[in-house]
Amino acid sequence: MAVLKVIEVLSNSNTSWEDATRKAVKQASESVKNIKSVYVREQSAVVENGEVKEFRVNVKLTFEVK
């Protein structure tokens, strides 16, 4: 039986929500090993002068505890 743990991570990108999600996983994987899945919990964006300037995500990362 595997033991799994879930943490929440916030990330942002000037490009897209997908890029923000990839950045969250990449950054977290530097200190958290065995990441198995990512769940995008929330998406938001910063708007300035009628244009989207920043994409933000709140993700849940699931990883196996060994």
PDB file of N, CA, C and O in Angstrom:
ATOM      1  N   MET A   1       0.838  -1.184   0.000  1.00  0.00           N
ATOM      2  CA  MET A   1       0.000   0.000   0.000  1.00  0.00           C
ATOM      3  C   MET A   1       0.880   1.243   0.000  1.00  0.00           C
ATOM      4  O   MET A   1       1.829   1.339   0.778  1.00  0.00           O
ATOM      5  N   ALA A   2       0.569   2.177  -0.858  1.00  0.00           N
ATOM      6  CA  ALA A   2       1.328   3.425  -0.940  1.00  0.00           C
ATOM      7  C   ALA A   2       0.696   4.477  -0.025  1.00  0.00           C
ATOM      8  O   ALA A   2      -0.521   4.524   0.153  1.00  0.00           O
ATOM      9  N   VAL A   3       1.557   5.312   0.545  1.00  0.00           N
ATOM     10  CA  VAL A   3       1.098   6.452   1.337  1.00  0.00           C
ATOM     11  C   VAL A   3       1.323   7.696   0.499  1.00  0.00           C
ATOM     12  O   VAL A   3       2.437   7.961   0.045  1.00  0.00           O
ATOM     13  N   LEU A   4       0.249   8.462   0.295  1.00  0.00           N
ATOM     14  CA  LEU A   4       0.317   9.662  -0.523  1.00  0.00           C
ATOM     15  C   LEU A   4       0.055  10.895   0.335  1.00  0.00           C
ATOM     16  O   LEU A   4      -0.703  10.843   1.303  1.00  0.00           O
ATOM     17  N   LYS A   5       0.688  11.994  -0.029  1.00  0.00           N
ATOM     18  CA  LYS A   5       0.501  13.252   0.675  1.00  0.00           C
ATOM     19  C   LYS A   5       0.160  14.327  -0.357  1.00  0.00           C
ATOM     20  O   LYS A   5       0.614  14.262  -1.499  1.00  0.00           O
ATOM     21  N   VAL A   6      -0.637  15.311   0.046  1.00  0.00           N
ATOM     22  CA  VAL A   6      -1.050  16.394  -0.845  1.00  0.00           C
ATOM     23  C   VAL A   6      -0.610  17.730  -0.255  1.00  0.00           C
ATOM     24  O   VAL A   6      -0.804  17.994   0.932  1.00  0.00           O
ATOM     25  N   ILE A   7      -0.015  18.563  -1.100  1.00  0.00           N
ATOM     26  CA  ILE A   7       0.350  19.925  -0.697  1.00  0.00           C
ATOM     27  C   ILE A   7      -0.231  20.907  -1.709  1.00  0.00           C
ATOM     28  O   ILE A   7      -0.478  20.551  -2.862  1.00  0.00           O
ATOM     29  N   GLU A   8      -0.443  22.135  -1.272  1.00  0.00           N
ATOM     30  CA  GLU A   8      -0.909  23.181  -2.186  1.00  0.00           C
ATOM     31  C   GLU A   8       0.247  24.085  -2.556  1.00  0.00           C
ATOM     32  O   GLU A   8       1.076  24.434  -1.715  1.00  0.00           O
ATOM     33  N   VAL A   9       0.294  24.459  -3.818  1.00  0.00           N
ATOM     34  CA  VAL A   9       1.360  25.318  -4.329  1.00  0.00           C
ATOM     35  C   VAL A   9       0.733  26.414  -5.185  1.00  0.00           C
ATOM     36  O   VAL A   9      -0.182  26.154  -5.967  1.00  0.00           O
ATOM     37  N   LEU A  10       1.225  27.631  -5.034  1.00  0.00           N
ATOM     38  CA  LEU A  10       0.793  28.754  -5.862  1.00  0.00           C
ATOM     39  C   LEU A  10       1.888  29.050  -6.871  1.00  0.00           C
ATOM     40  O   LEU A  10       3.074  28.973  -6.547  1.00  0.00           O
ATOM     41  N   SER A  11       1.495  29.389  -8.098  1.00  0.00           N
ATOM     42  CA  SER A  11       2.463  29.685  -9.142  1.00  0.00           C
ATOM     43  C   SER A  11       1.885  30.717 -10.097  1.00  0.00           C
ATOM     44  O   SER A  11       0.670  30.904 -10.167  1.00  0.00           O
ATOM     45  N   ASN A  12       2.772  31.385 -10.831  1.00  0.00           N
ATOM     46  CA  ASN A  12       2.320  32.369 -11.805  1.00  0.00           C
ATOM     47  C   ASN A  12       3.165  32.312 -13.068  1.00  0.00           C
ATOM     48  O   ASN A  12       4.268  31.764 -13.074  1.00  0.00           O
ATOM     49  N   SER A  13       2.622  32.895 -14.145  1.00  0.00           N
ATOM     50  CA  SER A  13       3.315  32.924 -15.429  1.00  0.00           C
ATOM     51  C   SER A  13       2.802  34.110 -16.228  1.00  0.00           C
ATOM     52  O   SER A  13       1.643  34.503 -16.101  1.00  0.00           O
ATOM     53  N   ASN A  14       3.662  34.668 -17.040  1.00  0.00           N
ATOM     54  CA  ASN A  14       3.244  35.730 -17.951  1.00  0.00           C
ATOM     55  C   ASN A  14       2.676  35.160 -19.246  1.00  0.00           C
ATOM     56  O   ASN A  14       2.147  35.903 -20.073  1.00  0.00           O
ATOM     57  N   THR A  15       2.784  33.836 -19.428  1.00  0.00           N
ATOM     58  CA  THR A  15       2.402  33.182 -20.679  1.00  0.00           C
ATOM     59  C   THR A  15       1.011  32.550 -20.646  1.00  0.00           C
ATOM     60  O   THR A  15       0.156  32.875 -21.470  1.00  0.00           O
ATOM     61  N   SER A  16       0.784  31.622 -19.665  1.00  0.00           N
ATOM     62  CA  SER A  16      -0.483  30.882 -19.642  1.00  0.00           C
ATOM     63  C   SER A  16      -0.662  30.160 -18.315  1.00  0.00           C
ATOM     64  O   SER A  16       0.266  30.057 -17.513  1.00  0.00           O
ATOM     65  N   TRP A  17      -1.893  29.656 -18.097  1.00  0.00           N
ATOM     66  CA  TRP A  17      -2.142  28.844 -16.908  1.00  0.00           C
ATOM     67  C   TRP A  17      -1.375  27.527 -16.999  1.00  0.00           C
ATOM     68  O   TRP A  17      -0.903  27.009 -15.986  1.00  0.00           O
ATOM     69  N   GLU A  18      -1.252  26.991 -18.199  1.00  0.00           N
ATOM     70  CA  GLU A  18      -0.503  25.742 -18.367  1.00  0.00           C
ATOM     71  C   GLU A  18       0.967  25.937 -17.978  1.00  0.00           C
ATOM     72  O   GLU A  18       1.564  25.085 -17.319  1.00  0.00           O
ATOM     73  N   ASP A  19       1.530  27.056 -18.391  1.00  0.00           N
ATOM     74  CA  ASP A  19       2.916  27.347 -18.043  1.00  0.00           C
ATOM     75  C   ASP A  19       3.066  27.530 -16.541  1.00  0.00           C
ATOM     76  O   ASP A  19       4.050  27.073 -15.959  1.00  0.00           O
ATOM     77  N   ALA A  20       2.111  28.189 -15.907  1.00  0.00           N
ATOM     78  CA  ALA A  20       2.147  28.362 -14.448  1.00  0.00           C
ATOM     79  C   ALA A  20       2.086  27.005 -13.750  1.00  0.00           C
ATOM     80  O   ALA A  20       2.759  26.795 -12.741  1.00  0.00           O
ATOM     81  N   THR A  21       1.281  26.085 -14.283  1.00  0.00           N
ATOM     82  CA  THR A  21       1.183  24.736 -13.706  1.00  0.00           C
ATOM     83  C   THR A  21       2.501  23.994 -13.857  1.00  0.00           C
ATOM     84  O   THR A  21       2.970  23.361 -12.912  1.00  0.00           O
ATOM     85  N   ARG A  22       3.097  24.067 -15.036  1.00  0.00           N
ATOM     86  CA  ARG A  22       4.399  23.409 -15.255  1.00  0.00           C
ATOM     87  C   ARG A  22       5.464  23.968 -14.312  1.00  0.00           C
ATOM     88  O   ARG A  22       6.280  23.219 -13.774  1.00  0.00           O
ATOM     89  N   LYS A  23       5.452  25.283 -14.118  1.00  0.00           N
ATOM     90  CA  LYS A  23       6.418  25.911 -13.213  1.00  0.00           C
ATOM     91  C   LYS A  23       6.221  25.437 -11.778  1.00  0.00           C
ATOM     92  O   LYS A  23       7.196  25.212 -11.061  1.00  0.00           O
ATOM     93  N   ALA A  24       4.975  25.284 -11.358  1.00  0.00           N
ATOM     94  CA  ALA A  24       4.682  24.803 -10.006  1.00  0.00           C
ATOM     95  C   ALA A  24       5.260  23.408  -9.792  1.00  0.00           C
ATOM     96  O   ALA A  24       5.899  23.140  -8.775  1.00  0.00           O
ATOM     97  N   VAL A  25       5.029  22.527 -10.760  1.00  0.00           N
ATOM     98  CA  VAL A  25       5.537  21.153 -10.650  1.00  0.00           C
ATOM     99  C   VAL A  25       7.058  21.141 -10.681  1.00  0.00           C
ATOM    100  O   VAL A  25       7.684  20.452  -9.877  1.00  0.00           O
ATOM    101  N   LYS A  26       7.657  21.887 -11.590  1.00  0.00           N
ATOM    102  CA  LYS A  26       9.115  21.903 -11.718  1.00  0.00           C
ATOM    103  C   LYS A  26       9.779  22.423 -10.443  1.00  0.00           C
ATOM    104  O   LYS A  26      10.738  21.831  -9.946  1.00  0.00           O
ATOM    105  N   GLN A  27       9.258  23.535  -9.919  1.00  0.00           N
ATOM    106  CA  GLN A  27       9.854  24.118  -8.717  1.00  0.00           C
ATOM    107  C   GLN A  27       9.671  23.187  -7.516  1.00  0.00           C
ATOM    108  O   GLN A  27      10.609  22.975  -6.748  1.00  0.00           O
ATOM    109  N   ALA A  28       8.478  22.636  -7.353  1.00  0.00           N
ATOM    110  CA  ALA A  28       8.219  21.738  -6.223  1.00  0.00           C
ATOM    111  C   ALA A  28       9.069  20.479  -6.303  1.00  0.00           C
ATOM    112  O   ALA A  28       9.504  19.960  -5.275  1.00  0.00           O
ATOM    113  N   SER A  29       9.312  19.983  -7.513  1.00  0.00           N
ATOM    114  CA  SER A  29      10.072  18.736  -7.670  1.00  0.00           C
ATOM    115  C   SER A  29      11.536  18.874  -7.268  1.00  0.00           C
ATOM    116  O   SER A  29      12.239  17.871  -7.135  1.00  0.00           O
ATOM    117  N   GLU A  30      12.000  20.103  -7.074  1.00  0.00           N
ATOM    118  CA  GLU A  30      13.363  20.292  -6.585  1.00  0.00           C
ATOM    119  C   GLU A  30      13.512  19.880  -5.123  1.00  0.00           C
ATOM    120  O   GLU A  30      14.603  19.510  -4.690  1.00  0.00           O
ATOM    121  N   SER A  31      12.415  19.942  -4.359  1.00  0.00           N
ATOM    122  CA  SER A  31      12.491  19.553  -2.946  1.00  0.00           C
ATOM    123  C   SER A  31      11.526  18.423  -2.589  1.00  0.00           C
ATOM    124  O   SER A  31      11.704  17.767  -1.562  1.00  0.00           O
ATOM    125  N   VAL A  32      10.517  18.187  -3.411  1.00  0.00           N
ATOM    126  CA  VAL A  32       9.542  17.119  -3.164  1.00  0.00           C
ATOM    127  C   VAL A  32       9.745  16.041  -4.218  1.00  0.00           C
ATOM    128  O   VAL A  32       9.664  16.312  -5.416  1.00  0.00           O
ATOM    129  N   LYS A  33      10.005  14.835  -3.775  1.00  0.00           N
ATOM    130  CA  LYS A  33      10.239  13.723  -4.709  1.00  0.00           C
ATOM    131  C   LYS A  33       8.976  12.890  -4.890  1.00  0.00           C
ATOM    132  O   LYS A  33       8.062  12.950  -4.069  1.00  0.00           O
ATOM    133  N   ASN A  34       8.933  12.129  -5.948  1.00  0.00           N
ATOM    134  CA  ASN A  34       7.850  11.184  -6.237  1.00  0.00           C
ATOM    135  C   ASN A  34       6.497  11.854  -6.462  1.00  0.00           C
ATOM    136  O   ASN A  34       5.470  11.325  -6.037  1.00  0.00           O
ATOM    137  N   ILE A  35       6.481  13.016  -7.128  1.00  0.00           N
ATOM    138  CA  ILE A  35       5.208  13.663  -7.448  1.00  0.00           C
ATOM    139  C   ILE A  35       4.471  12.786  -8.459  1.00  0.00           C
ATOM    140  O   ILE A  35       5.025  12.399  -9.487  1.00  0.00           O
ATOM    141  N   LYS A  36       3.216  12.483  -8.147  1.00  0.00           N
ATOM    142  CA  LYS A  36       2.424  11.577  -8.988  1.00  0.00           C
ATOM    143  C   LYS A  36       1.361  12.293  -9.808  1.00  0.00           C
ATOM    144  O   LYS A  36       1.025  11.850 -10.907  1.00  0.00           O
ATOM    145  N   SER A  37       0.822  13.407  -9.283  1.00  0.00           N
ATOM    146  CA  SER A  37      -0.223  14.105 -10.037  1.00  0.00           C
ATOM    147  C   SER A  37      -0.328  15.557  -9.583  1.00  0.00           C
ATOM    148  O   SER A  37       0.149  15.941  -8.515  1.00  0.00           O
ATOM    149  N   VAL A  38      -0.969  16.342 -10.436  1.00  0.00           N
ATOM    150  CA  VAL A  38      -1.229  17.746 -10.128  1.00  0.00           C
ATOM    151  C   VAL A  38      -2.695  18.023 -10.445  1.00  0.00           C
ATOM    152  O   VAL A  38      -3.196  17.628 -11.498  1.00  0.00           O
ATOM    153  N   TYR A  39      -3.374  18.701  -9.529  1.00  0.00           N
ATOM    154  CA  TYR A  39      -4.773  19.072  -9.691  1.00  0.00           C
ATOM    155  C   TYR A  39      -4.854  20.590  -9.633  1.00  0.00           C
ATOM    156  O   TYR A  39      -4.478  21.192  -8.627  1.00  0.00           O
ATOM    157  N   VAL A  40      -5.339  21.211 -10.696  1.00  0.00           N
ATOM    158  CA  VAL A  40      -5.467  22.669 -10.715  1.00  0.00           C
ATOM    159  C   VAL A  40      -6.750  23.025  -9.969  1.00  0.00           C
ATOM    160  O   VAL A  40      -7.859  22.759 -10.435  1.00  0.00           O
ATOM    161  N   ARG A  41      -6.568  23.628  -8.808  1.00  0.00           N
ATOM    162  CA  ARG A  41      -7.702  23.952  -7.947  1.00  0.00           C
ATOM    163  C   ARG A  41      -8.357  25.275  -8.344  1.00  0.00           C
ATOM    164  O   ARG A  41      -9.582  25.376  -8.404  1.00  0.00           O
ATOM    165  N   GLU A  42      -7.538  26.277  -8.610  1.00  0.00           N
ATOM    166  CA  GLU A  42      -8.052  27.596  -8.977  1.00  0.00           C
ATOM    167  C   GLU A  42      -7.181  28.222 -10.057  1.00  0.00           C
ATOM    168  O   GLU A  42      -5.977  27.975 -10.129  1.00  0.00           O
ATOM    169  N   GLN A  43      -7.808  29.029 -10.886  1.00  0.00           N
ATOM    170  CA  GLN A  43      -7.095  29.818 -11.891  1.00  0.00           C
ATOM    171  C   GLN A  43      -7.554  31.265 -11.750  1.00  0.00           C
ATOM    172  O   GLN A  43      -8.733  31.538 -11.526  1.00  0.00           O
ATOM    173  N   SER A  44      -6.615  32.177 -11.883  1.00  0.00           N
ATOM    174  CA  SER A  44      -6.964  33.596 -11.868  1.00  0.00           C
ATOM    175  C   SER A  44      -5.954  34.338 -12.737  1.00  0.00           C
ATOM    176  O   SER A  44      -4.941  33.778 -13.156  1.00  0.00           O
ATOM    177  N   ALA A  45      -6.250  35.594 -12.994  1.00  0.00           N
ATOM    178  CA  ALA A  45      -5.357  36.390 -13.828  1.00  0.00           C
ATOM    179  C   ALA A  45      -5.349  37.830 -13.337  1.00  0.00           C
ATOM    180  O   ALA A  45      -6.325  38.317 -12.767  1.00  0.00           O
ATOM    181  N   VAL A  46      -4.223  38.499 -13.571  1.00  0.00           N
ATOM    182  CA  VAL A  46      -4.079  39.913 -13.261  1.00  0.00           C
ATOM    183  C   VAL A  46      -4.295  40.686 -14.559  1.00  0.00           C
ATOM    184  O   VAL A  46      -3.680  40.383 -15.581  1.00  0.00           O
ATOM    185  N   VAL A  47      -5.166  41.677 -14.507  1.00  0.00           N
ATOM    186  CA  VAL A  47      -5.479  42.475 -15.697  1.00  0.00           C
ATOM    187  C   VAL A  47      -5.020  43.913 -15.467  1.00  0.00           C
ATOM    188  O   VAL A  47      -5.306  44.518 -14.434  1.00  0.00           O
ATOM    189  N   GLU A  48      -4.305  44.440 -16.450  1.00  0.00           N
ATOM    190  CA  GLU A  48      -3.870  45.829 -16.420  1.00  0.00           C
ATOM    191  C   GLU A  48      -4.193  46.469 -17.759  1.00  0.00           C
ATOM    192  O   GLU A  48      -3.843  45.926 -18.807  1.00  0.00           O
ATOM    193  N   ASN A  49      -4.846  47.599 -17.735  1.00  0.00           N
ATOM    194  CA  ASN A  49      -5.197  48.336 -18.954  1.00  0.00           C
ATOM    195  C   ASN A  49      -5.933  47.463 -19.974  1.00  0.00           C
ATOM    196  O   ASN A  49      -5.688  47.558 -21.177  1.00  0.00           O
ATOM    197  N   GLY A  50      -6.827  46.623 -19.483  1.00  0.00           N
ATOM    198  CA  GLY A  50      -7.635  45.795 -20.372  1.00  0.00           C
ATOM    199  C   GLY A  50      -6.937  44.585 -20.951  1.00  0.00           C
ATOM    200  O   GLY A  50      -7.485  43.926 -21.834  1.00  0.00           O
ATOM    201  N   GLU A  51      -5.726  44.270 -20.472  1.00  0.00           N
ATOM    202  CA  GLU A  51      -4.991  43.104 -20.965  1.00  0.00           C
ATOM    203  C   GLU A  51      -4.539  42.215 -19.808  1.00  0.00           C
ATOM    204  O   GLU A  51      -4.208  42.696 -18.724  1.00  0.00           O
ATOM    205  N   VAL A  52      -4.534  40.903 -20.067  1.00  0.00           N
ATOM    206  CA  VAL A  52      -4.048  39.954 -19.064  1.00  0.00           C
ATOM    207  C   VAL A  52      -2.535  40.064 -18.995  1.00  0.00           C
ATOM    208  O   VAL A  52      -1.844  39.901 -20.000  1.00  0.00           O
ATOM    209  N   LYS A  53      -2.028  40.343 -17.802  1.00  0.00           N
ATOM    210  CA  LYS A  53      -0.584  40.510 -17.610  1.00  0.00           C
ATOM    211  C   LYS A  53       0.050  39.304 -16.921  1.00  0.00           C
ATOM    212  O   LYS A  53       1.240  39.041 -17.095  1.00  0.00           O
ATOM    213  N   GLU A  54      -0.747  38.567 -16.135  1.00  0.00           N
ATOM    214  CA  GLU A  54      -0.185  37.445 -15.389  1.00  0.00           C
ATOM    215  C   GLU A  54      -1.261  36.398 -15.136  1.00  0.00           C
ATOM    216  O   GLU A  54      -2.386  36.727 -14.759  1.00  0.00           O
ATOM    217  N   PHE A  55      -0.903  35.132 -15.347  1.00  0.00           N
ATOM    218  CA  PHE A  55      -1.780  34.006 -15.078  1.00  0.00           C
ATOM    219  C   PHE A  55      -1.347  33.371 -13.760  1.00  0.00           C
ATOM    220  O   PHE A  55      -0.155  33.184 -13.517  1.00  0.00           O
ATOM    221  N   ARG A  56      -2.318  33.042 -12.913  1.00  0.00           N
ATOM    222  CA  ARG A  56      -2.001  32.448 -11.614  1.00  0.00           C
ATOM    223  C   ARG A  56      -2.782  31.153 -11.423  1.00  0.00           C
ATOM    224  O   ARG A  56      -3.934  31.039 -11.841  1.00  0.00           O
ATOM    225  N   VAL A  57      -2.137  30.181 -10.785  1.00  0.00           N
ATOM    226  CA  VAL A  57      -2.803  28.917 -10.453  1.00  0.00           C
ATOM    227  C   VAL A  57      -2.529  28.549  -9.004  1.00  0.00           C
ATOM    228  O   VAL A  57      -1.474  28.849  -8.445  1.00  0.00           O
ATOM    229  N   ASN A  58      -3.510  27.895  -8.425  1.00  0.00           N
ATOM    230  CA  ASN A  58      -3.374  27.263  -7.116  1.00  0.00           C
ATOM    231  C   ASN A  58      -3.556  25.786  -7.396  1.00  0.00           C
ATOM    232  O   ASN A  58      -4.641  25.353  -7.786  1.00  0.00           O
ATOM    233  N   VAL A  59      -2.494  25.004  -7.199  1.00  0.00           N
ATOM    234  CA  VAL A  59      -2.548  23.578  -7.537  1.00  0.00           C
ATOM    235  C   VAL A  59      -2.334  22.718  -6.298  1.00  0.00           C
ATOM    236  O   VAL A  59      -1.726  23.139  -5.314  1.00  0.00           O
ATOM    237  N   LYS A  60      -2.855  21.502  -6.386  1.00  0.00           N
ATOM    238  CA  LYS A  60      -2.604  20.495  -5.364  1.00  0.00           C
ATOM    239  C   LYS A  60      -1.696  19.444  -5.991  1.00  0.00           C
ATOM    240  O   LYS A  60      -2.026  18.861  -7.023  1.00  0.00           O
ATOM    241  N   LEU A  61      -0.568  19.212  -5.367  1.00  0.00           N
ATOM    242  CA  LEU A  61       0.388  18.213  -5.834  1.00  0.00           C
ATOM    243  C   LEU A  61       0.286  16.979  -4.925  1.00  0.00           C
ATOM    244  O   LEU A  61       0.313  17.094  -3.700  1.00  0.00           O
ATOM    245  N   THR A  62       0.171  15.824  -5.534  1.00  0.00           N
ATOM    246  CA  THR A  62       0.129  14.576  -4.792  1.00  0.00           C
ATOM    247  C   THR A  62       1.443  13.848  -5.011  1.00  0.00           C
ATOM    248  O   THR A  62       1.901  13.685  -6.141  1.00  0.00           O
ATOM    249  N   PHE A  63       2.047  13.408  -3.893  1.00  0.00           N
ATOM    250  CA  PHE A  63       3.296  12.679  -4.016  1.00  0.00           C
ATOM    251  C   PHE A  63       3.316  11.491  -3.061  1.00  0.00           C
ATOM    252  O   PHE A  63       2.639  11.479  -2.033  1.00  0.00           O
ATOM    253  N   GLU A  64       4.109  10.500  -3.432  1.00  0.00           N
ATOM    254  CA  GLU A  64       4.216   9.282  -2.641  1.00  0.00           C
ATOM    255  C   GLU A  64       5.265   9.449  -1.561  1.00  0.00           C
ATOM    256  O   GLU A  64       6.381   9.895  -1.829  1.00  0.00           O
ATOM    257  N   VAL A  65       4.904   9.091  -0.343  1.00  0.00           N
ATOM    258  CA  VAL A  65       5.828   9.117   0.783  1.00  0.00           C
ATOM    259  C   VAL A  65       6.462   7.738   0.900  1.00  0.00           C
ATOM    260  O   VAL A  65       5.762   6.733   1.021  1.00  0.00           O
ATOM    261  N   LYS A  66       7.779   7.699   0.865  1.00  0.00           N
ATOM    262  CA  LYS A  66       8.457   6.390   0.951  1.00  0.00           C
ATOM    263  C   LYS A  66       9.047   6.164   2.305  1.00  0.00           C
ATOM    264  O   LYS A  66       9.651   5.119   2.548  1.00  0.00           O
TER     265      LYS A  66
END
